[in-house]
Amino acid sequence: MINEAVTYLTATLIIYYAAKWVYRKYPRVYLSPLLVTPIILVVLLLATHSSYDSYNAGGAWLSKLLQPATVAFAVPLYKNLQTLKKHAGEIVASVLFGSLMAMLSSALLARMMHLNGELASSLVPRSVTTPIAMNVSQMIGGVPTITAVFVIMTGLLGAMMGPSVVKLLRIEGDIARGVLFGTSAHGTGTSKAFELNPLTGTISSISMILAALFTLLAAPVMLGLLG
């Protein structure tokens, strides 16, 4: 069992870093490691007739690193503390509005698609980082694993569409771009934001954290109002 866990953990890391190397040479959205790695792993598991539980014996260790990785965003926040203080009001207001719209659009989409209550609850926290989204999902009656899928899809779509939206709407300010990526596409968007500019990435980091906090507080209330 231990050997199997180590094998899958090692395979995941090798595939991810190989995909990351390719992405650095050819920075195309469809070559993003967050998209390529899961696809290769799924093909690998199907080819070897391995179960998800077998894979997760090793893969779970990577999932556990999400929480300290989120905390590590405090480093760029500290380095840009003065800028954050200067624009605190507009950042908080923008993220609050964006978070509410994300939850509202998710709830309305679920209703339009006639999803049952469990799936609707799983969809609502899709725009925040995975660990918090899964906790919110469980708290409001959703299925955390399904929520994780929605979160990944949201992040990838946000990273793919974000640069085009920025260009189309001529969003040139680092604050505005950071809020856009962090609020709509959480960690994946933040990774993309750091590619644009360090300050954009920093603003995206704090936007992601604020969005998670607002969603944690507001999701149960919004579902109650829409239910």
Sine and cosine of phi, psi and omega as CSV:
sin_phi,cos_phi,sin_psi,cos_psi,sin_omega,cos_omega
0.00,0.00,-0.68,0.73,0.00,-1.00
-0.91,0.41,-0.68,0.73,0.02,-1.00
-0.88,0.48,-0.63,0.78,0.01,-1.00
-0.91,0.42,-0.68,0.73,0.01,-1.00
-0.89,0.46,-0.69,0.73,0.01,-1.00
-0.91,0.42,-0.63,0.78,0.00,-1.00
-0.88,0.48,-0.75,0.66,-0.03,-1.00
-0.94,0.35,-0.59,0.81,0.04,-1.00
-0.90,0.44,-0.71,0.70,0.01,-1.00
-0.90,0.44,-0.67,0.74,0.00,-1.00
-0.89,0.46,-0.66,0.75,0.01,-1.00
-0.88,0.47,-0.70,0.71,-0.02,-1.00
-0.91,0.41,-0.67,0.74,0.00,-1.00
-0.90,0.44,-0.71,0.70,0.00,-1.00
-0.89,0.45,-0.67,0.74,-0.02,-1.00
-0.90,0.44,-0.74,0.67,-0.05,-1.00
-0.94,0.35,-0.52,0.86,0.08,-1.00
-0.92,0.40,-0.68,0.73,0.02,-1.00
-0.91,0.42,-0.60,0.80,0.02,-1.00
-0.91,0.41,-0.62,0.78,0.04,-1.00
-0.89,0.45,-0.69,0.72,0.03,-1.00
-0.89,0.45,-0.66,0.75,-0.03,-1.00
-0.91,0.42,-0.57,0.82,0.03,-1.00
-0.92,0.39,-0.57,0.82,0.02,-1.00
-0.98,0.20,-0.58,0.81,-0.02,-1.00
-0.76,-0.65,0.99,0.15,-0.09,-1.00
-0.95,0.32,0.96,0.29,0.07,-1.00
-0.95,-0.32,0.61,-0.79,-0.06,-1.00
-0.86,0.52,-0.63,0.77,-0.04,-1.00
-0.95,0.32,-0.14,0.99,0.08,-1.00
-0.98,-0.21,0.19,0.98,0.01,-1.00
-0.84,0.54,0.72,-0.70,0.02,-1.00
-0.84,0.54,-0.51,0.86,0.00,-1.00
-0.94,0.33,-0.33,0.94,0.07,-1.00
-0.99,-0.13,-0.71,0.71,-0.08,-1.00
-0.93,0.36,-0.69,0.72,-0.07,-1.00
-0.86,0.51,-0.77,0.64,0.02,-1.00
-0.87,0.49,-0.62,0.79,-0.01,-1.00
-0.89,0.46,-0.72,0.69,0.01,-1.00
-0.90,0.44,-0.64,0.77,-0.01,-1.00
-0.91,0.42,-0.65,0.76,0.03,-1.00
-0.88,0.47,-0.71,0.71,0.03,-1.00
-0.88,0.48,-0.65,0.76,0.00,-1.00
-0.89,0.45,-0.70,0.71,0.00,-1.00
-0.91,0.41,-0.63,0.77,0.03,-1.00
-0.92,0.38,-0.64,0.77,-0.03,-1.00
-0.92,0.38,-0.55,0.84,-0.02,-1.00
-0.99,-0.12,0.04,1.00,0.00,-1.00
0.83,0.56,0.66,0.75,0.00,-1.00
-0.99,-0.12,0.54,-0.84,0.01,-1.00
-1.00,0.07,0.33,-0.94,0.04,-1.00
-0.90,0.44,-0.61,0.80,0.00,-1.00
-0.88,0.48,-0.61,0.79,0.03,-1.00
-0.91,0.42,-0.70,0.71,0.03,-1.00
-0.90,0.45,-0.67,0.74,-0.11,-0.99
-0.93,0.36,-0.27,0.96,0.07,-1.00
-0.86,0.51,-0.54,0.84,0.06,-1.00
-0.98,-0.22,-0.63,0.78,-0.03,-1.00
-0.90,0.44,-0.45,0.89,-0.02,-1.00
-0.87,0.49,-0.47,0.88,0.01,-1.00
-0.91,0.42,-0.55,0.83,0.04,-1.00
-0.95,0.32,-0.61,0.79,0.03,-1.00
-0.88,0.47,-0.60,0.80,-0.02,-1.00
-0.93,0.37,-0.35,0.94,0.01,-1.00
-0.98,0.18,-0.16,0.99,0.00,-1.00
-0.89,0.46,-0.63,0.78,-0.06,-1.00
-0.93,0.38,-0.78,0.63,0.07,-1.00
-0.90,0.44,-0.49,0.87,0.04,-1.00
-0.91,0.42,-0.62,0.79,0.04,-1.00
-0.91,0.42,-0.67,0.75,0.03,-1.00
-0.89,0.46,-0.53,0.85,-0.03,-1.00
-0.90,0.44,-0.29,0.96,0.06,-1.00
-0.90,0.44,-0.21,0.98,0.02,-1.00
-0.90,0.43,-0.41,0.91,-0.04,-1.00
-0.90,0.44,-0.82,0.57,0.03,-1.00
-0.91,0.41,-0.44,0.90,0.05,-1.00
-0.90,0.43,-0.67,0.74,0.00,-1.00
-0.91,0.42,-0.64,0.77,-0.03,-1.00
-0.92,0.40,-0.43,0.90,-0.03,-1.00
-0.90,-0.43,0.53,0.85,-0.10,-0.99
-0.86,0.50,-0.65,0.76,-0.04,-1.00
-0.91,0.42,-0.66,0.75,0.04,-1.00
-0.90,0.44,-0.64,0.77,0.01,-1.00
-0.91,0.42,-0.65,0.76,0.03,-1.00
-0.90,0.45,-0.65,0.76,-0.05,-1.00
-0.90,0.43,-0.59,0.81,-0.09,-1.00
-0.93,-0.38,0.36,0.93,-0.09,-1.00
-0.84,0.54,-0.71,0.70,-0.06,-1.00
-0.87,0.50,-0.75,0.66,-0.04,-1.00
-0.94,0.34,-0.54,0.84,0.04,-1.00
-0.91,0.41,-0.76,0.65,-0.03,-1.00
-0.88,0.48,-0.72,0.69,-0.02,-1.00
-0.89,0.45,-0.68,0.74,-0.02,-1.00
-0.92,0.39,-0.69,0.73,-0.01,-1.00
-0.92,0.38,-0.64,0.77,0.03,-1.00
-0.87,0.50,-0.75,0.66,0.01,-1.00
-0.89,0.46,-0.71,0.70,-0.01,-1.00
-0.89,0.46,-0.64,0.76,0.01,-1.00
-0.91,0.42,-0.68,0.73,0.02,-1.00
-0.90,0.44,-0.65,0.76,0.02,-1.00
-0.92,0.40,-0.61,0.79,0.03,-1.00
-0.89,0.45,-0.71,0.71,0.02,-1.00
-0.93,0.38,-0.67,0.74,-0.02,-1.00
-0.90,0.44,-0.71,0.70,0.00,-1.00
-0.90,0.44,-0.60,0.80,0.02,-1.00
-0.91,0.41,-0.71,0.71,0.00,-1.00
-0.90,0.44,-0.67,0.74,0.01,-1.00
-0.93,0.38,-0.62,0.79,0.05,-1.00
-0.89,0.45,-0.68,0.74,0.02,-1.00
-0.88,0.47,-0.63,0.77,0.01,-1.00
-0.93,0.36,-0.66,0.75,0.01,-1.00
-0.89,0.45,-0.56,0.83,-0.02,-1.00
-1.00,0.02,0.03,1.00,0.03,-1.00
0.85,0.53,0.65,0.76,0.06,-1.00
-0.96,0.28,0.53,-0.85,0.04,-1.00
-0.95,0.31,0.17,-0.99,-0.10,-1.00
-0.85,0.52,-0.60,0.80,-0.03,-1.00
-0.92,0.39,-0.70,0.71,0.01,-1.00
-0.94,0.35,-0.61,0.79,0.03,-1.00
-0.88,0.47,-0.68,0.73,0.02,-1.00
-0.92,0.39,-0.49,0.87,0.03,-1.00
-0.96,0.28,-0.47,0.88,-0.06,-1.00
-0.99,0.13,-0.56,0.83,-0.14,-0.99
-0.82,0.58,-0.72,0.70,-0.05,-1.00
-1.00,0.04,0.47,0.88,-0.13,-0.99
-0.92,0.40,-0.33,0.94,-0.13,-0.99
-0.99,-0.11,0.23,0.97,0.04,-1.00
-0.86,-0.50,0.22,-0.98,-0.09,-1.00
-0.87,0.49,0.53,-0.85,-0.21,-0.98
-0.79,0.61,-0.77,0.63,-0.05,-1.00
-0.85,0.52,-0.68,0.74,-0.02,-1.00
-0.96,0.28,-0.63,0.77,0.03,-1.00
-0.86,0.52,-0.67,0.74,0.00,-1.00
-0.92,0.39,-0.62,0.79,0.04,-1.00
-0.92,0.39,-0.67,0.74,0.03,-1.00
-0.89,0.45,-0.69,0.73,0.01,-1.00
-0.85,0.53,-0.72,0.69,0.01,-1.00
-0.90,0.43,-0.61,0.79,-0.03,-1.00
-0.91,0.41,-0.56,0.83,-0.08,-1.00
-0.98,-0.21,0.18,0.98,0.10,-0.99
1.00,-0.08,0.30,0.95,0.03,-1.00
-1.00,-0.04,-0.11,-0.99,0.04,-1.00
-0.94,-0.35,0.95,-0.32,-0.10,-0.99
-0.81,0.59,-0.63,0.78,-0.03,-1.00
-0.92,0.39,-0.60,0.80,0.06,-1.00
-0.93,0.36,-0.63,0.77,0.05,-1.00
-0.86,0.51,-0.65,0.76,0.01,-1.00
-0.86,0.51,-0.61,0.79,0.04,-1.00
-0.91,0.41,-0.70,0.71,0.03,-1.00
-0.89,0.47,-0.62,0.78,0.00,-1.00
-0.89,0.45,-0.71,0.70,0.00,-1.00
-0.89,0.45,-0.69,0.72,0.01,-1.00
-0.88,0.47,-0.68,0.74,0.01,-1.00
-0.89,0.45,-0.70,0.71,0.00,-1.00
-0.89,0.45,-0.70,0.72,-0.01,-1.00
-0.91,0.41,-0.69,0.72,0.03,-1.00
-0.90,0.44,-0.63,0.77,0.02,-1.00
-0.90,0.44,-0.67,0.74,0.01,-1.00
-0.92,0.38,-0.55,0.84,0.00,-1.00
-0.96,0.27,-0.68,0.73,-0.10,-1.00
-1.00,0.03,-0.42,0.91,-0.08,-1.00
-0.80,0.60,-0.80,0.60,0.00,-1.00
-0.85,0.52,-0.60,0.80,0.02,-1.00
-0.93,0.38,-0.63,0.78,0.04,-1.00
-0.90,0.43,-0.69,0.72,0.03,-1.00
-0.85,0.52,-0.70,0.72,-0.01,-1.00
-0.94,0.35,-0.69,0.72,-0.04,-1.00
-0.90,0.44,-0.68,0.73,-0.04,-1.00
-1.00,-0.01,0.01,1.00,0.02,-1.00
0.82,0.57,0.76,0.65,0.03,-1.00
-1.00,0.07,0.96,-0.28,-0.11,-0.99
-0.97,-0.25,-0.35,0.94,-0.04,-1.00
-0.96,0.26,0.68,-0.73,0.02,-1.00
-0.89,0.46,-0.59,0.81,-0.01,-1.00
-0.90,0.43,-0.76,0.65,-0.03,-1.00
-0.90,0.45,-0.68,0.73,-0.01,-1.00
-0.92,0.40,-0.64,0.77,0.01,-1.00
-0.90,0.43,-0.69,0.73,0.03,-1.00
-0.88,0.47,-0.66,0.75,-0.01,-1.00
-0.85,0.52,-0.78,0.62,-0.05,-1.00
-0.94,0.35,-0.70,0.71,-0.07,-1.00
-0.93,0.36,-0.60,0.80,-0.03,-1.00
-0.97,0.22,-0.60,0.80,-0.10,-0.99
-1.00,-0.06,-0.46,0.89,-0.14,-0.99
-0.73,-0.68,0.34,0.94,0.11,-0.99
0.63,0.77,-0.77,-0.64,-0.11,-0.99
-0.91,0.42,-0.61,0.79,0.02,-1.00
-0.91,0.42,-0.68,0.73,0.05,-1.00
-0.91,0.42,-0.61,0.79,0.01,-1.00
-0.91,0.42,-0.64,0.77,0.06,-1.00
-0.87,0.50,-0.66,0.75,0.04,-1.00
-0.92,0.39,-0.61,0.79,-0.01,-1.00
-0.90,0.44,-0.62,0.79,0.04,-1.00
-0.91,0.41,-0.45,0.89,0.07,-1.00
-0.93,0.37,-0.50,0.87,-0.01,-1.00
-0.98,0.21,-0.70,0.71,-0.12,-0.99
-0.13,-0.99,0.66,-0.75,0.01,-1.00
-0.84,0.54,-0.64,0.77,0.01,-1.00
-0.93,0.37,-0.63,0.77,0.07,-1.00
-0.86,0.51,-0.68,0.74,0.03,-1.00
-0.90,0.44,-0.63,0.77,0.01,-1.00
-0.90,0.43,-0.72,0.69,0.03,-1.00
-0.89,0.45,-0.62,0.78,0.05,-1.00
-0.89,0.46,-0.61,0.79,0.01,-1.00
-0.87,0.49,-0.78,0.63,-0.04,-1.00
-0.94,0.33,-0.52,0.86,0.07,-1.00
-0.90,0.44,-0.65,0.76,0.03,-1.00
-0.89,0.46,-0.67,0.74,0.00,-1.00
-0.93,0.38,-0.70,0.72,0.03,-1.00
-0.90,0.44,-0.66,0.75,0.02,-1.00
-0.88,0.48,-0.64,0.77,0.03,-1.00
-0.90,0.44,-0.67,0.74,0.01,-1.00
-0.91,0.42,-0.73,0.68,0.00,-1.00
-0.89,0.46,-0.66,0.76,-0.01,-1.00
-0.91,0.41,-0.65,0.76,0.02,-1.00
-0.86,0.51,-0.63,0.78,-0.04,-1.00
-0.99,0.14,-0.59,0.81,-0.17,-0.99
-0.99,-0.11,-0.39,0.92,-0.09,-1.00
-0.84,0.54,-0.74,0.67,0.00,-1.00
-0.89,0.46,-0.62,0.79,-0.01,-1.00
-0.92,0.40,-0.70,0.71,-0.04,-1.00
-0.91,0.41,-0.67,0.75,0.03,-1.00
-0.89,0.45,-0.60,0.80,0.04,-1.00
-0.90,0.43,-0.65,0.76,0.00,-1.00
-0.93,0.36,-0.60,0.80,-0.04,-1.00
-1.00,0.07,-0.28,0.96,-0.02,-1.00
-0.95,0.30,0.00,0.00,0.00,0.00
